[in-house]
Amino acid sequence: MIVYNVTVNIETEVESDWLSWMKQTHIPEVLQTGCFTEHRFLKLLNDDPEATGTTYAVQYFAPGITSLNNYLDNFAPGLQKKVIDRYSNKFVAFRTFLEEV
């Protein structure tokens, strides 16, 4: 199992809209690619007190590296562009790939 983890710090002024959009639009679109079998949407509780906004992690579970690479090559650029277009300069994100051991 491979976990594709996306950590996002979103500005407070757009957080409510972003949460709704993630749940209703973005996460379903990612799952519709067929590259992932499940997901988790998490809020960090020990966020940096000096950081602005709130930090979340979205974890997508792929059955193997081939599925993850398929997503990264064929779907990620377009889906990430939608996030950037909608929330430009209102968030920072980084992605990590983890393997279950």
C-alpha positions as CSV (number, residue, x, y, z in Angstrom):
1,M,0.0,0.0,0.0
2,I,1.2,3.5,-0.9
3,V,0.0,6.6,0.8
4,Y,-0.1,9.9,-1.2
5,N,-0.2,12.5,1.5
6,V,-1.0,16.1,0.7
7,T,-0.5,18.6,3.6
8,V,-2.1,22.0,3.1
9,N,-2.1,25.2,5.2
10,I,-5.1,27.2,4.1
11,E,-5.8,30.8,5.1
12,T,-8.6,31.4,7.6
13,E,-10.6,33.7,5.2
14,V,-11.2,30.9,2.7
15,E,-11.0,27.9,5.0
16,S,-14.8,27.2,5.1
17,D,-15.2,27.4,1.4
18,W,-12.0,25.3,0.8
19,L,-13.3,22.6,3.2
20,S,-16.6,22.4,1.4
21,W,-14.9,22.4,-2.0
22,M,-12.5,19.7,-1.0
23,K,-15.2,17.4,0.4
24,Q,-17.8,18.0,-2.4
25,T,-15.5,18.4,-5.5
26,H,-11.8,17.9,-5.2
27,I,-11.5,14.6,-3.2
28,P,-14.3,13.0,-5.2
29,E,-12.5,13.9,-8.4
30,V,-9.3,12.4,-7.2
31,L,-11.0,9.2,-6.2
32,Q,-12.8,9.0,-9.6
33,T,-9.4,8.6,-11.2
34,G,-9.5,5.0,-10.0
35,C,-5.9,5.3,-8.7
36,F,-6.9,5.2,-5.1
37,T,-9.0,2.8,-3.0
38,E,-9.7,5.1,-0.1
39,H,-8.8,8.4,1.6
40,R,-8.6,10.2,4.9
41,F,-9.1,13.9,5.5
42,L,-7.4,15.1,8.7
43,K,-6.9,18.4,10.6
44,L,-3.6,18.9,12.4
45,L,-4.2,19.5,16.1
46,N,-0.7,20.5,16.9
47,D,-0.4,23.2,14.3
48,D,2.4,25.8,14.6
49,P,0.9,28.6,16.8
50,E,2.9,31.2,14.7
51,A,1.5,29.9,11.4
52,T,-1.4,31.7,9.8
53,G,-4.4,29.6,8.8
54,T,-5.1,26.0,9.5
55,T,-3.2,22.9,8.4
56,Y,-4.9,19.7,7.0
57,A,-3.6,16.5,5.6
58,V,-5.4,14.5,2.9
59,Q,-4.2,10.9,2.6
60,Y,-5.0,8.9,-0.5
61,F,-4.3,5.1,-0.5
62,A,-3.1,3.4,-3.6
63,P,-2.7,-0.3,-4.0
64,G,0.8,0.1,-5.4
65,I,3.4,2.4,-6.9
66,T,2.0,1.8,-10.5
67,S,-1.3,3.4,-9.4
68,L,0.4,6.3,-7.8
69,N,2.5,6.9,-10.8
70,N,-0.5,6.7,-13.1
71,Y,-2.2,9.4,-11.0
72,L,0.9,11.6,-10.9
73,D,1.5,11.3,-14.7
74,N,-2.1,11.5,-16.0
75,F,-4.3,13.3,-13.4
76,A,-2.4,15.3,-10.8
77,P,-1.4,18.2,-13.0
78,G,-4.9,19.0,-14.1
79,L,-6.4,18.5,-10.6
80,Q,-3.7,20.6,-9.0
81,K,-4.3,23.4,-11.5
82,K,-7.9,23.6,-10.4
83,V,-6.8,24.1,-6.7
84,I,-4.3,26.8,-7.8
85,D,-6.9,28.5,-10.0
86,R,-9.5,28.6,-7.2
87,Y,-7.2,29.4,-4.1
88,S,-4.2,31.1,-5.6
89,N,-2.0,32.7,-2.9
90,K,-4.3,31.4,-0.2
91,F,-2.6,28.2,0.6
92,V,0.7,26.3,0.7
93,A,1.0,22.6,0.1
94,F,3.5,19.9,0.1
95,R,3.2,16.3,-1.0
96,T,4.9,13.1,0.4
97,F,4.7,9.5,-0.6
98,L,4.8,6.8,2.0
99,E,5.0,3.0,1.8
100,E,3.3,0.8,4.3
101,V,5.9,-1.5,6.0
